[in-house]
Amino acid sequence: MSGNVALAVAGLSYAYGPKKALDDVAFEVRSGRFTALLGPNGAGKSTLFALVTRLFDSRDGEVTITGRSLARDGASALAPLGVVFQQTTLDLDLTVRQNLRYFSRLRGLSIREADRRIEEELTRFEMFDRLKDKVRNLNGGHRRRVEIARALLHDPKVVLMDEPTVGLDVPTRKAIVAHAHDLAKSRGIAILWATHLIDEIRPGDDLVVLHQGRIVEKGEMSEVVARVGASDLDGAFARLTGRAPTPAAGGAA
Amino acid sequence: MSAKVYLRAFVGIVLREVLRFLQQRERFFSALVRPLVWLLVFAAGFRAVLGIAIQPPYQTYITYDVYIIPGLIAMIQLFNGMQSSLSMVYDREMGSMRVLLTTPLPRWFLLVAKLFAGTAVSVIQVYAFLAVSALFGTTFPAWGYVALLPVMVLTGLMLGALGMFLSSTIRQLENFAGVMNFVIFPTFFLSSALYPLWRMRESSYLVWQICSANPFTYAVEALRFGLYARVEPFSLMIVAAALAVFLAGAVWGYNPSRGFTARKGGPSD
């Protein structure tokens, strides 16, 4: 694998009371790489994201973002991190610009710099003409694009995307998956993409397979498939999680 | 991180809250109508039957509508504090609170900025209410309107912190409405908002004791003196102490080690 380690998770465990959600999870995400965190519903992906973003705190294990430890450096370690949550987190009553300016201020950008970056990111997503629209008037795909644009405003080194294509139609899914791959390649960003949809993962991507709170495989996708002895990722995923192979989906990748 | 970054984040949080409030006209009108109903209906009825003896800060006999105004200001702030907290529970359910809490700023700072944002909204509501009250003939010395501002900031922060602390203990939106009613009405009625404490003492010693232990009483009294550009140090001290306690509770409640979004079984994925 090429690229520096941008996000490192080591020995991470978490439990909701007696129920263990994550058990000794360890993996790395490298700069310029698209890393898919693949797991069925309930595997622990959202818990892992909550721990990496410091919404939850765990004493068992360590999360390091571009060399800074969450446990040691606290909230300041989140500075190089961009996040796209599974749920829409935009304010529906505000315009696209108001939402993005709000986020820019939270990241300490001046208004002039914020407006420059907002124009740049929205143009990249072909959304600049919707700048003055209320988010309520955008469709799901457009809201998602605005959220991804927002996650990039502060020029992050690592971007976490928690099942960002949930609820979107196939063409929009394809476009967003392609864009995320492009972000990793063209801007050198480390992307961690949580999903349960195997068609969002490409052969050259890095892969972390999470099942029942444990990592059951990790490595480059084609290597994982070969190691498991399956003919494709669908078969490998089915073997690793004990599920029947899924029928062909929309072909997002 | 530089002070400029903190300042920009602070401005961003306050501006967002004010923008949201200005977009929600229904919220503005309900915030205005509630105290006006109390002033124009309740106070008008009691004006004839309830005389208020001369007591500080008043230097002469006053009518009931003048007496009740500080209590209604505190009521606006109490409702606003609870509504801001309701929006925090809503934000948490809907996810936008996550955006705030995943910024590289200390959590105490984010919560304090949120408190100031809610207080800024309550100040707008109070001045709108005072303007309408003045149109109906209930006025105060001009300096009082200015002197009221710092007192309102303090009382607004205290009542907002109370709501924030409560919201940190609520895991689901639907539970919060019940808690709000359980808190708002006793807090308001068991205070000096509607009647002077000495009248309470005459009718029930127990109720008087409860009212005397209620921080809301001291918020009302601080506002009452503020409206006459006077300082009531004891009330301000109690309000500040209550603010410290509630804020500490809220910071504890939103501590990530307590799993701020945790519910039984955790998030679904």
Chai-1 contact restraints between the chains, C-beta under 6 A:
chainA,res_idxA,chainB,res_idxB,connection_type,confidence,min_distance_angstrom,max_distance_angstrom,comment,restraint_id
A,Y16,B,G265,contact,1.0,0.0,6.0,A-B,restraint_1
A,Y16,B,G266,contact,1.0,0.0,6.0,A-B,restraint_2
A,A21,B,G266,contact,1.0,0.0,6.0,A-B,restraint_3
A,K45,B,D269,contact,1.0,0.0,6.0,A-B,restraint_4
A,S46,B,P267,contact,1.0,0.0,6.0,A-B,restraint_5
A,S46,B,D269,contact,1.0,0.0,6.0,A-B,restraint_6
A,T47,B,G266,contact,1.0,0.0,6.0,A-B,restraint_7
A,T53,B,T102,contact,1.0,0.0,6.0,A-B,restraint_8
A,R54,B,P256,contact,1.0,0.0,6.0,A-B,restraint_9
A,L55,B,F260,contact,1.0,0.0,6.0,A-B,restraint_10
A,L55,B,T261,contact,1.0,0.0,6.0,A-B,restraint_11
A,F56,B,P256,contact,1.0,0.0,6.0,A-B,restraint_12
A,F56,B,G259,contact,1.0,0.0,6.0,A-B,restraint_13
A,D57,B,P256,contact,1.0,0.0,6.0,A-B,restraint_14
A,D57,B,S257,contact,1.0,0.0,6.0,A-B,restraint_15
A,A75,B,P104,contact,1.0,0.0,6.0,A-B,restraint_16
A,A75,B,L105,contact,1.0,0.0,6.0,A-B,restraint_17
A,A75,B,P106,contact,1.0,0.0,6.0,A-B,restraint_18
A,S76,B,P104,contact,1.0,0.0,6.0,A-B,restraint_19
A,L78,B,T102,contact,1.0,0.0,6.0,A-B,restraint_20
A,L78,B,P104,contact,1.0,0.0,6.0,A-B,restraint_21
A,A79,B,P104,contact,1.0,0.0,6.0,A-B,restraint_22
A,V83,B,T102,contact,1.0,0.0,6.0,A-B,restraint_23
A,F85,B,G95,contact,1.0,0.0,6.0,A-B,restraint_24
A,F85,B,R98,contact,1.0,0.0,6.0,A-B,restraint_25
A,Q87,B,G95,contact,1.0,0.0,6.0,A-B,restraint_26
A,T89,B,G95,contact,1.0,0.0,6.0,A-B,restraint_27
A,T89,B,S96,contact,1.0,0.0,6.0,A-B,restraint_28
A,T89,B,R98,contact,1.0,0.0,6.0,A-B,restraint_29
A,T89,B,V99,contact,1.0,0.0,6.0,A-B,restraint_30
A,D93,B,R20,contact,1.0,0.0,6.0,A-B,restraint_31
A,D93,B,Q23,contact,1.0,0.0,6.0,A-B,restraint_32
A,Y102,B,G12,contact,1.0,0.0,6.0,A-B,restraint_33
A,Y102,B,R16,contact,1.0,0.0,6.0,A-B,restraint_34
A,R105,B,R8,contact,1.0,0.0,6.0,A-B,restraint_35
A,R105,B,A9,contact,1.0,0.0,6.0,A-B,restraint_36
A,R105,B,G12,contact,1.0,0.0,6.0,A-B,restraint_37
A,L106,B,A9,contact,1.0,0.0,6.0,A-B,restraint_38
A,L106,B,G12,contact,1.0,0.0,6.0,A-B,restraint_39
A,L106,B,T103,contact,1.0,0.0,6.0,A-B,restraint_40
A,G108,B,V5,contact,1.0,0.0,6.0,A-B,restraint_41
A,G108,B,R8,contact,1.0,0.0,6.0,A-B,restraint_42
